[in-house]
Amino acid sequence: MLAAYATSFSTDDPLSGLVVGERPDPVAPEGWTTVTVRAAALNHHDLWSLKGVGLRAEALPMILGCDAAGHDEDGNEVVVHAVVSSDDWRGDETLDPQRTLLSEVHQGTLAEKVVVPRRNVVPKPASLSFEQAACLPSAWLTAYRMLFTRGELRPGDTVLVQGAGGGVATALIILARAAGLRVLATSRDEAKRSRAVEIGAHEAYASGERLPVKVDAVMETVGRATWSHSIRSLRPGGRLVTSGATSGPRLDDAELTRIFYLQLHVVGSTMGTRDELAGLVGLLDATGTVPLVDRVLGLGEAREGLAALAEGDVFGKIVLVP
């Protein structure tokens, strides 16, 4: 079968370790199912894997990809949940110390077929295309958990989304608006601020610009570059939810004085559970909301898609179709 896979690591030139070519068809062990992939979405996780972050050399060659939608062995249309927990784990999969994502230990989704535990498939509604559904398991599930599980936001609350443009940020904007939140967004790029308003933000501001109001919560995926602005934008008792640090994890000033004086909550969030993925799918189906797809490429064009992702030339999700 055709697949996009890592054969080596490079921090300076991650795409040098990428091969798009033939790999053996996967064989599903007991309790697992084979999904025929109809669409798979790209994530920064794929680029990190090519740099050797979270992926061991002894696991190579490794098919990349966490996200997919397709048909299971019975012909059902399904969305694949990317978090693989231990067989004996019960409860929130994201808290399992032994959890992994597809393409870390088990072969990933950038292929014509992928095998996953049977518990890791969620029915795909007819209201979502395969390309749209493939966007959900990583970026959109991360956004859903940030807003509603870890952020505890309710209709009428005001939320700030930092760094509009990437897959998680666009998902945050669209989901928050669909759920009745007041949505503010920031970006360094004027064109991305305009797009943020087009997809659901009530207002968009330049990165670091002082907001006219204090917000109930900030959704933070940027890290060092926006951290201080995020803390300063919160109302007393507000909540900052962080799921990433694309500009770097180290802080010049953690704003500790503001955090304890204003009794702010700083909350971490990672991916989501299978039940949350089902809840996300249900929300989209009920509201008619659909993921934002930047472009659709053939699986053979995986290098082009990953290069665009690495350069930041994206607004929404890049999807590959076998």
Secondary structure by P-SEA (a helix, b strand, c coil): cbbbbbccccccccccccccccccbbbbcccbbbbccccccccaaaaaaaaccccccccccbbbbccbbbbcccccbbbbbcccccccccccccccccccccccccccccccccccccccbbbbcccccaaaaaacccaaaaaaaaccccccccccbbbbbcccccaaaaaaaaaaaaaccccccccccaaaaaaaaaacccccccccccccccccccccccccccaaaaaaaccccbbbbbccccccccccccaaaaaaaabbbbbbbccccaaaaaaaaaaaaaacbbbbbcccccccaaaaaaaaaaacccccbbbbcc
